[in-house]
Amino acid sequence: MSEYAIEMLGITKTFPGIIANDNVDLRIKKNEVHAILGENGAGKSTLMSILFGAYAPDSGQIKINGQAVDIKNPNVATALGIGMVHQHFKLVHNYTVTENIVLGREPRNRFGIVSLNQAEKRVRELSERYGFMVDPRAKIDDITVGQQQRVEILKTLYSDSDIIILDEPTAVLTPQEIDELMEIIRKLKAEGKTIVLITHKLKEIKAVADRCSVLRRGKFIGCIDITPNTSEQELATMMVGRSVKFDIDKAPCKPGEKVLEIKNLCVKDSIGTMKVKDLSLDVRRGEIVGIAGVDGNGQSELLYALSGLSPIQSGEVILSGKVINKDTIRERIEEGMGHIPEDRQKHGLVAGLTVAENIVLKDFYSPKYTGKFGVLNYKAIDESAVKLIEEFDIRTAQGPHTPAGSLSGGNQQKVIVAREISLSPDVLLVAQPTRGLDVGAIEYIRKRVVEERDKGRGVLLISFELDEVMNLCDRIATISKGSIVGVFDAGEVTSQEIGLMMTGIKAKEGK
């Protein structure tokens, strides 16, 4: 019997203009947690999509438990005991948890009528066994993102999968949900499952992986054992091919006048609940103000109100001395507001448009992109996009003509960051700027945010990564239940004190 659950030998896969996988050899042992590490666009997801039958390789061989197999589609993969949890969940939101899990293989009684009772019972048993705490009858629309991911994992367990592929599983999770997922992975391994973890987060690899294979620009770089002595710096160097700085180099800030003032702001969410309550905060030119808080405490609604996506119930938003409460989104952009949204697919990009079209989405009507009759000048648009693609190292298959929706999540984020920074806004609203990015891209994006500060821009940063807030920001405001609990200069408050304030406890007097 082979010691390997998975062998992918000489796998090559090309798309128009790009080699996604270049003669890759990958061997994964039975009952191990095996991490696949690589930069955005390194070919990780493509390789695992081939294993799951979503893509056919141009060449190469796949063996499962020592036997050569031809995985023509996901149904074949499922029959071989392979399950995959995709980065973007494949769930029907108005169906229940159980209905999603049995979709396409619904149990029927002797009269041919769908009967979910036994399925619900098994889903409940699996949920309790692994500590998922998911209600089989809950609708997907009514549960959290972390619970939705557990439903995806339950789908693989319901199918009796022995091999479970997790594609960037923590990209949309809160820190607490990440810790819970790591514990779930340990339980799955203890049950005898083989786990493939596609990621670029080094801490997660250190936390749960037994071994790690590294891809770089489609090529297999090497495989190493993960031990207590394995350093994050070693993994990062293998991933990006150079030494990476984890610390943020920045000079002390030189704040100027107030560029953004938020006064007694109140904002409701889509169902009428007051999520932002009498919130006041200001941002000065030449500083980064960070908002630290647990997800769901009004951060999203605050950004929606500031950027014009949601109405303001009461209070004022003042941009460069002008009240902008009733200004349109375009007016706010023209008045100097940039916005890197937390949901890049919903509010950041138009997936069906090209990279070039997305880059000029906010100023396509300006004279530099239009002729005298208002017709778009695609030559000028492409030239602008090519410069930003090179500057921000956006990995594309067809250059500026690549559909934005075909990019990896990290490269989609780079397109948004490139567009917003290129507009040179007076104030930049930044939400989760490094979510889904590899360490090399994180280093670069953080550097660019600091550069914007040093150019005299005001930056309002919202991040669930407490380390990012602590290291990147000049002032830190903590938010709880829609209100600011305290505001402190960086270095005057500890992460423990911030953690307390995030729960609503005021640790000490702020500024």
Secondary structure, 3 states (H helix, E strand, C coil): CCCEEEEEEEEEEEECCEEEEEEEEEEEECCCEEEEEECCCCCHHHHHHHHCCCCCCCEEEEEECCEEECCCCHHHHHHCCEEEECCCCCCCCCCEHHHHHCCCCCCECCCCCECCHHHHHHHHHHHHHCCCCCCCCCEHHHCCHHHHHHHHHHHHHHCCCCEEEEECCCCCCCHHHHHHHHHHHHHHHHCCCEEEEEECCHHHHHHHCCEEEEEECCEEEEEEECCCCCCHHHHHHHHHCCCCCCCCCCCCCCCCCEEEEEEEEEEECCCCCEEEEEEEEEEECCEEEEEECCCCCCHHHHHHHHHCCCCCCEEEEEECCEECCCCCHHHHHHCCEEEECCCHHHHHCCCCCEHHHHHCCCCCCCHHHECCCCCECHHHHHHHHHHHHHHCCCCCCCHHHCEHHHCCHHHHHHHHHHHHHHCCCCEEEEECCCCCCCHHHHHHHHHHHHHHHHCCCEEEEECCCHHHHHHHCCEEEEEECCEEEEEEECCCCCHHHHHHHHCCCCCCCCC
